[in-house]
Amino acid sequence: MNIVSFIVFFLFIALAAYLVFKNGKVKKELEVIEDSLKIKTLNEHNFDHQIKRGVILVELWAPWCLSCKAMAPTLNELAEEVSGNTSIGKLNIDNPQTVSLRYNVKKIPTLLLFKNGEEVKRFNGIQSKDILIKEILKVQ
């Protein structure tokens, strides 16, 4: 590798690092949206009890996850629209990770749709409200 190639390579790496750092800083400023009061806060202690009866859509998320923050408005709208034996819940996978390990969650957000304690559908990544409503209606 000659010196010119080395310099070009180094500049390319420096530029890539700058862009990643810059974009990371901008994305971290994504607005935090408070959860609807109708969203159930789940944890390792109440998880099994909460999914036992009815239909529940559970988001496994983390506070540092940008896609999870982007999903918040959709889940808030869903929580306000569902009724009866259907509910929406969120579980922070950062503390502790027993539930995410049990359900083999590899990326977040992951949304798990349960009916009477059994997982019936899994979604990875950001989903539209229409898709989620359609799948909830299928299992009710």
N, C-alpha and C positions, 0 to 999 in steps of 0.2 A: 504494500500500500504506500503510495507516494505521499508527500506532505500535503499536496493540494487536496487529494482525496480525504485525507485525515481531517483537514480543516473543514471541508464541506460536510463531512459526516458529523463532526463535533457541533457545527452550527445547526445542522438539522436536529440533532438531539436536544440542543439548548432551546431551539424554537418550540419543539414538541413539548418539552417540560414547561416552558413558559405558558403555552396555550392550555395545558392541562391544569396548571396551577391557577391561572386566571379564570378559566371556566369553573373550576371547583369553587373558587371564592364567590363567584356570582351565583352559582346554584345553591350554595349554603344559605343564601339570603331568601330562599323560597319561603313565602309566608306560611306561618303555622296556623292551621285552622283548628279551632276547638271542636271536640267531638260533640255530636248531638247528645242530649241527655237520655235519649232512647237507645243509644249504643251501650251494650253491656261490656264492662271492663272485665276481661277474663285473666286468670292466672293459673298456675299449676294446681292450686288448691280447689278452685271452683269449676275448672274446665269440664271435667267429666259430668258433674251435676248439671251444668248449663246446657250441654249438648244432648242430654239424656232424652228429653221430650220435645216433640215438635220439630220445626224446621228452623235451623239457625245457620246463617252465613258468617263464618269467622275469618277475619283477616289476621294473618300472622305478619307482624310488622316490626319496625324498629324506629326510634326517634331520628336516627341519622340517615334514614333511607329516603331519598328524594322521590322515588316512585310512590312510596307509601304516603308521603305528604300530598302528592298529586291525587291519590285515591280518596283522600279524606272527604272532599265535597260530595263525591258520588255516594259514599257510604252514609254520609249524613242525610242525603236526600232519600236513600233507600230506607233508612231507619224511620224516617217520618212517614213513609208511605206504607210499609208493611204493617200488618195487624194480625190479630188472632194468635195462632200458635207459631207465628213466624217472627224471628228477631234477627238482629245484627249484633255481632260481638267482635271485639278486637283483643288480641293477645300480643303483648310486647315480648318478642323472642329473646331479648337481651337478659331477662332476669326471671328465673333460670330458663334453661333451654330444654327442659325435659319433654315438653309437649312437641316442640319442633323436631326433636330427635325421634320421638315415637312415630310421628307422621312423616318422617323422612323429608323434611322441608329443606330444599337446597338453595332456593332463592326467595327473595321477598320483593314485593308483597306476594304472598300466596294466600288465596282465598279458598277455604274449605267449606263445602255445603254439606250439612249433616241433616239427616232425618232420623229422629228417635235414636240418636247415638251412633248411627252408621254413616260414614262418609259416602256420599253419593256422587259428588262432583268436585273437581279440583281445577282452580284457575291460577295460572302463573302470570305475574305482571299486571299492568293496568288494564282494567276491564271497563266497558261502558255500562251504564245503568240499564240500558235496554237488554243487553245480553244477560246480566245478572237477574233481572226481573223474569225474563223468559225461562231461565233455568230454575228459579225458585218456584214459579208457577207449575213447572213440570212435576215437581216432587211433592207439592202440597196435597 
